[in-house]
């Protein structure tokens, strides 16, 4: 069964993510265990991958399948100099623990100034290890907005992010009322 998807979005995202990882089409095909011709077709907006192939591509990029289908933008990049400065602002503990941002804050979120722009710390920490496009939302699965632990951060669409935020606030207000 073929999955019908917006090909231009998929093609652009595959191309951008492949460039982020510094892979050519053959590298991606080998890592995802898909035919090279499929990668070429996707990037030329002529490919229509099966769901299993889409999952394999997403897994090789270390993203969810839904991420491949989200409209893309510029990929967030963090220079080595900034990465060094960012790593000094939190302590990486055990994978199950929240790694709290100790730098500047804006409201309930960590903040980092980079090249004159203020960026959310959790997004930059994520972008240091995995590809993150500028307009993608991130969810703190732990509910702690100062957490920068990659295991607690997930790329989601805007609706999902707002849904989980609202559910957490309802639970928090219910605890206060009791």
C-alpha positions in Angstrom: 0.0 0.0 0.0 1.4 3.4 -1.0 1.1 6.4 1.3 -0.1 9.5 -0.4 1.8 12.5 1.0 2.6 16.1 0.0 5.7 15.2 -2.1 7.2 18.7 -2.2 7.3 18.8 1.6 8.8 15.3 1.9 11.3 16.0 -0.8 12.5 19.3 0.7 12.7 17.8 4.2 14.7 14.7 3.0 17.1 17.0 1.1 17.6 19.3 4.1 18.0 16.5 6.6 20.4 14.7 4.3 22.5 17.8 4.0 22.4 18.4 7.8 23.9 14.9 8.3 26.4 15.6 5.4 25.2 12.5 3.5 24.9 12.0 -0.2 21.9 10.1 -1.7 23.8 6.8 -1.6 24.7 7.3 2.1 21.1 7.9 3.0 19.9 4.9 0.9 22.4 2.6 2.6 21.6 3.8 6.1 17.9 3.6 5.6 18.2 0.3 3.5 16.1 1.7 0.7 16.9 1.9 -3.0 18.9 4.9 -4.1 16.4 5.5 -6.9 13.7 6.1 -4.2 15.8 8.8 -2.5 16.4 10.4 -5.9 12.7 10.2 -6.8 11.6 11.7 -3.4 14.0 14.6 -3.8 12.8 15.3 -7.3 9.1 15.1 -6.1 8.4 12.0 -8.1 8.8 9.4 -5.3 5.9 7.9 -3.4 7.5 5.7 -0.7 5.7 2.9 1.1 5.1 3.5 4.8 7.9 1.0 5.7 10.3 3.0 3.6 9.2 6.3 5.1 9.8 4.8 8.6 13.3 3.6 7.6 14.2 7.1 6.3 12.9 8.7 9.5 14.8 6.3 11.6 18.0 6.9 9.8 17.6 10.7 10.4 16.7 10.1 14.1 13.3 11.8 13.7 9.7 10.6 13.8 7.8 9.9 10.5 5.5 12.8 11.2 8.6 15.1 11.2 9.4 14.2 7.6 5.9 15.3 6.6 5.9 18.6 8.4 6.5 21.8 6.4 10.2 22.6 6.7 12.2 25.7 7.1 15.9 26.5 7.8 17.6 23.9 10.0 18.8 25.3 13.3 22.6 25.1 13.4 24.9 25.7 16.4 28.5 26.6 15.9 31.2 24.7 17.9 31.9 27.9 19.8 28.3 28.3 20.9 28.0 24.5 21.6 30.9 24.9 24.1 29.2 27.9 25.8 25.8 26.1 25.9 27.3 23.0 27.5 28.5 25.1 30.4 25.0 26.2 31.2 23.6 22.8 32.3 24.8 19.6 33.9 24.1 16.4 31.9 23.0 13.8 34.5 21.4 10.4 34.1 19.1 9.9 31.1 16.0 9.7 33.2 16.7 12.9 35.1 15.8 16.4 34.0 18.9 18.4 33.0 18.1 21.9 34.2 19.2 25.0 32.3 21.2 27.2 34.6 21.6 30.1 32.3 19.3 33.0 31.4 15.6 32.5 31.5 12.5 34.0 29.8 9.4 33.1 31.7 9.6 29.4 32.3 12.1 28.6 29.5 15.8 28.7 29.3 17.2 31.3 27.0 20.6 31.7 25.2 21.9 34.6 23.1 23.5 33.5 19.9 24.7 35.9 17.2 22.4 38.7 18.4 19.3 36.4 18.5 17.7 35.0 21.7 16.9 31.3 21.3 15.2 28.8 23.6 17.9 26.7 25.2 16.2 23.4 24.8 15.9 23.9 21.1 19.6 24.6 20.7 20.7 21.7 22.9 18.4 19.4 20.7 19.8 21.0 17.5 23.4 20.2 18.7 22.7 16.5 18.4 19.7 16.0 16.0 18.3 18.0 13.1 15.7 20.6 14.0 14.0 22.9 11.6 13.3 26.4 12.7 9.5 26.1 12.6 9.1 22.7 14.3 7.6 22.7 17.8 9.2 20.8 20.7 7.5 19.1 23.6 9.0 18.6 27.0 7.7 15.1 27.7 8.7 15.6 31.4 6.7 18.8 31.7 9.7 20.8 33.0 10.3 23.7 30.6 13.9 24.3 31.9 14.9 20.7 31.0 17.3 20.3 28.2 17.7 16.5 28.3 17.3 15.1 24.8 15.5 12.1 26.1 12.8 14.5 27.4 12.4 16.5 24.2 10.3 15.5 21.2 9.6 17.2 17.9 5.8 17.5 17.5 3.4 19.5 15.4 1.8 22.7 16.9 -1.5 21.0 17.7 0.1 18.2 19.6 2.3 20.6 21.5 -0.7 22.8 22.5 -2.7 19.7 23.4 -0.1 18.3 25.8 0.5 21.8 27.3 -3.2 22.2 28.0 -3.5 18.7 29.5 -0.6 19.4 31.8 -2.0 22.7 33.0 -5.4 21.0 33.7 -3.7 18.3 35.8 -1.7 21.0 37.6 -4.8 23.1 38.4 -6.7 20.0 39.6 -3.9 19.2 42.0 -4.0 22.7 43.4 -7.8 22.6 44.0 -7.6 19.4 46.0 
